[in-house]
C-alpha cells in the first residue's frame, strides 16, 4: 500500500461539441486538485492518458495539463498510451512514481475527443490498437474483431445471445443513475435481445446494444503517498495494482480465454491477500458485451465456458453477490479511450466513500477494476480500499 486516491473529477461523457481535448484536460485537472484540497504548486508529477491515434490534430498533449494553473508550470509531465487501457496505464504510472519515492503527489488525467471525427476514420483509428498486419482488414473495425470473438465463443460454448442481452440490459439499467453517463436509458432485456431497425446486427452475433459508445470526455484523480493522504480529507488506498501485457496478434493466443486478464486478476488478488468473493463490486471493461462475459471467466467468477451463469443467475446485478459495472460500464457510460481507466478509478473511489449517489453499492468496502487495451492485450487490475 504505497499510494492513495485523494481527489477526483469527471466530466459527462458523450458528444461534447463545445469542448476540445485541451478544455477537457484543463477542466478536470483543476477540479480534481480542488476536490483533493491540494494546491497546484504541491504537485510533483503529472501523467496524462491520451490515446489519440488520429482523433486530435494536437498529438503532443502532456503540457496541456499545465494550463490548469500557472503553478503547474515546470512540473514533470508525461503522456502515456496503452490502447483502451490508456487511462489505467496513467494511473499505474503515477502509483509507480510514488512507490519509487520520486513524488508525494501525482496528478493523473485521462481525456479523449472522438465524436468530431468522421465515422470511417473512427474505425480506422481504433483498428490501430489491433495487430494491423493480420487484423486491420476485418470488416466492421473493432466491432468486427469482437464479433469474430463472439462467433467463435458461440461455436464452442453455444449461443449466448440471451446472456449478452442481459448484460447490456443490466448495464443500461445501472447507467440511468450515473450523472456522467452518455446514455441514461433503461433499454430493457427485450429491446437488447431483439434485432430491430434501432438495434441492428453490427458484426457477427453482436447488435448495436452489444457495443460501447463513441464518446468525448475526461476524468482525473490525484494520487498521494499514504502519509500525505492520511492528512487530507479522504484516502482510498491501492491494496494492489497489477499490469500484464500479452501478445498483440490474436493468432498467437487462445482469444476466448483472455489469459492476460486472468493473470492480472490473479496477481492483484494475490498481492492484496484477497479472494474475488471479498470484493464488494467490480468495474470491468465491457467495450462489447462478449468482453464482459469472458471477463467473468477470466476473473474467476465462473468456470471457462460458463460465464453466462453469472448474469442469468443474477450474480452480477447491482444487488447480486458481486455487482459488476454498477456505473453502467462502458456500455452506458461511453468509452472516451484515454479517459476510461481514470473514470473507473474515480467512480470506484466514489463508491468506497459512499458518495456514488444512485450508483451506490450497499456497504461497499473493497472495489476491483479491470481495464483492457486491445483484445486482452494490455490488462490492468486495481483493488481499492478506503483507509480514511
N, C-alpha and C positions, 0 to 999 in steps of 0.2 A: 504494500500500500504506500505509494510514493506521491500520487497526485490526486487532486480532488477538483471537481467542478464547483465553482463558487458563484457563478453567474451565467446568464444566458439571454439570448434574444432570438426572435423568429419572425420573419415576415409571413404574410399569407403566401401560399403557393398558387400559381395559376398563370393566366395570361395577364401580365403586368405591363401594359403598354406604356404607362407613364414612367417606367423605371429603366435604368441601364444597369449593366454589371457594376459599374462604378457606384451608382447611387445605392444599390442593394448592399454592397460591401460596406460602404460608409455608414449606412443606417444601422445595420446590426452590430457593427463594431462598437459604435458609440453607445448603443442601447445595452449591450452586454456588459460593458465596463460600468455603466451606471447601475445596472442591476446587481453587480457584484460589490458595488461601493468602492471601486478601485480607481484611482486616478490614472489617466493615460501615462503620466511620467513614471509610474511604478511598474509598467510592463517591461519585461526583459526581452521577450521574443514574440514574434508574430508568425503564424503559419496560416497560409491561405490554401484552401482546397478549391481548385477551379479546373474542370476537365477541359473545357473549350472545344478542341478538335474542329475548329471552324465556326462555332456558334457566334463568337465575338471577334471583331476585327482587332480588338486590343488583346494581344496574346501574352503580354508581359505585365502581369496584374498584381504581383505581390505588394508593390509600393502603393497601390490604390488604398490599402488599409490605412496608411499613414494620414490620408486626407480626412480621417475621422477626428483628428485633433493635431494641432501643431506640436503638442508634447510627444507625439509618436515619431516625430522626425528623428532620424539617425538610429532608430531601433532595428535590430536584425529582423529581416522579413524574407520568407521563402515561400514560394508556391510549390505545392506537391500535386501529383496526379496519379491515380491508380484506377482508371475507368470509373465504373459506377460506385466504387468504394473510395473515391477520392476524398470525401468528407471524413470518413473514419481514418484514412491514411494521415490526414492533417491532425486529427485528434491524437492518434497514436504517436505521431512525431512530437507533438507537444509533451506527451507523457514521458517520452524518452529523454527529452531535454531536461525536464525536471528530475527524472531519475538519475541522470548524469550529474546533477547539481550544477548545471550550466545556466539555470534560470530558476527563479522562485515563482514568477508569474508569466504565463504564456496566454496570449490572445489567439484563439483559433476561429477562423471564419471560413464558411463554405458558401459558394454562390454559383449560380448559373442562370443565363438567359437563353432560352431555347426557342420560344414561340415566335420571335421575329424572323426566324429562318424559314425559307420555303420548305414545304413538306418533303420533296425529293432529297433536298440537301440534309434534312434532319436524319433521314435514313442512312445516307452515306456517311455522315459524321459519326453516328452511333456505331456503324459497322467498323470503324477504326478501332473499336475495342474488341474486335474478333481477330482471329488469325487470318489476315487478309489473303494470304497465299491460297488457302483452301476454302475459306468460308464467305468471302466477300460477294460471291455470286449467288448466294442462297436467296431465293425470292422472298420479298417481304421484310428485308432488313433483319433487325434483331428479333422482331416478332416471328419471322421465318425460322430463325435459329431455334427459338424456344418452341415454335410449332413443331419443328422436327423432333425436338426432345420429347414433347408431349406425345407425338405419334409413336415414337419408339417405346415410351413408357406404357402406352395403351396396348401395344403389341405384346409386351412382356407380361403385364400385370392386369390386363383387362381394361375396358372402357371406364374412365374415371370422370366422365363429364358431369355426373351428379356431384361428385366431391369438389370439382373445380368451381362449379356454380355456387356451391355452399360456401366456399372460401371467399369468392367475390362478394356474395351477399353479406357475409359476416363483416368483411372489411368496409363495405359501403355503409352498413348499419352503424358500425363504430365511428365512421368518419363524420356522421351527422353532428356529433358533439365536438368536433375538432374545429376551432375557430380559424386555424391556419390551412385547412384542407381545401383543395381545389374543387372537389365535388362533395357537397354535403347533402346527399340524397340517398335515402334508403331504397335501393332499387328492387329489393326482394328476390327471393330464390327463383320464382317462376320467370321473371324477366331475364335473369342471368343465365338460366338454363336453356331458354328457348331462342332459337335463331329467328331474327326478325329484321325488318328494314333498319331499325335503330340499333340492333345488336347482331350484325352480320358476322360470318366467319371471316377471320383476318388471315390466319395461317394455320394449316393443318386443322386440328380439332379446337384451336383457340378462337374464341369470339372476341368481340370488342371489349366485353366486360371482363375478359381474362387478361387484359393488357393495361399496364400502368400508363399514366398520362404524361404528355409532353408539357413541361412546366417551366416557369421562371420562379426564382425565389432565393432566399438566403437565410442562414442561421449562424449563430456564433455562440461559443462557450468560452468562459475564462477559466483557465486551469491554474492551480496554485499548489505548492507543496503542502504537506499535511500541517506542519507547524503554522504556516501563514494562514491556511484555510480555517483552522480552529479559532483564529482571532476575528474571523469575518462572520457575517450573518448566517451563512449556511455552508455546508460542506458535504458533497456527495463523492465518496471515495471510490476509486477503481480497485475493487477486490482483485481483479485480474484483467489483463488485456493480452490477446493473442492475435498474431498475424501469420497466416500460412499462404504461401504462393504456390500455385500448381502450374502444370504445363499449359501454354496458351492454346495449342491445337486440340480441338475436341477429339481428333483421330488418335491421340496418344493416351486417351483416358476412357474409362467407362463413364460416359456422360450421364448415366442415370443414377450415379451414386453420390455425386458432389463430395468426393473424398476430401478435398481441401476444407470444405465446410465442416465435415466430421472431425478432421484433425484439429481445426481451430477450436471447436467446442470442447473436445477432449482436453486440449492444452489449457484452456481458460478455466474449465471446471476443476481440473487438477491443481492449478496454481491457487485457486480460490478455496480449495478444500471443500467443494460442494458437489452435490448431485443435481441433475436437471430439475428434479422434483422440489428442490429447495427454493427455486426461483418463484417469485410472485407473478411475473409476466415476462414476455419476450417481445421485442420489436424485431421482426425479421424482414428480409429483403424480398418482398413479393412483387418484383418487377413484372412477373407473369404468375398467374395462379398456380401453374405447374411447378414453379420455383418454390413457392411456399409449401406445396405438397411434398416435394422431395426433401426440403429442409426439415420437415417433421422427422423424416427418417434419419437424416444426417445428424441432427442434434441429439438423436437417441430417444425421441418421444415414442416412436413405433419401430417395429422391425422393418427391414427392407421390403418394399412392395406393399406395405400396409398403412401407408400414410393417410389414406382415405379414412381409416378408422378414427383418427384424431378429430376430424371435422364432423364426420357423420354421427359420432357418439357425443359430440358437444364438448370435447376436452378443451378446445382452443377458443371457445366463446369467451366473452368478457367475464362471465360468471363461472367458467369451467375450471378444471383442475390446473391448467396452465394457459391463461389468456395469451393469445398471440395477436399482435398488432391491434391493441386497444385504441391506438391513434387513428385507425383506418388504413394504416400501412401506405405503401407507395400507391396502391390501387385507388384509394380515395384521396389521399393527401396530395398526390402528384410526385414527380420524380425529377426535380431540377438537379442534375447529376452531382455537381460539386457540393451542393447543399445537403443532400440526402443523409449522409452519415452524421453530419453535425446536428441535423434536425433530430435524428434518432436519439442522440445523446442528450440534447436539450429536453426532449419530451420524456425521456426516461428520468431525468433529474426532476422534472415537474411531478411525475408520478411519485417519486420517493420523498418529495417534500409535501405531498398532499395538496398540491396546487394545480392539479390537472383538470379541475372543473368536471365537466360532463364525461371526460375520458377516464376519470379516476377509477383505478382498480382498488377494491377494498383491501385495506391492511397491506398495501404494497411496501415490502421491506427490501427485497433484492430484485434487481432488474437485469435482464440479459438482452444484448443487442447483437444481431448478425447483419453485417453489411457486406455485399458481394460485388466484385467487379468482374465483368465479362460473364462467361458461363462457369461460375465457381472457380475462377482463376485467382482473383485476389479475394482473400477471405479474412474478415476481421470480426473478432468477438470481444465484447467488453462486458464485464459484470460489475454492476454498480450497487453501492450500499450507502445509505445516509449515515454520517457519523456526527452531524450537527444540524 
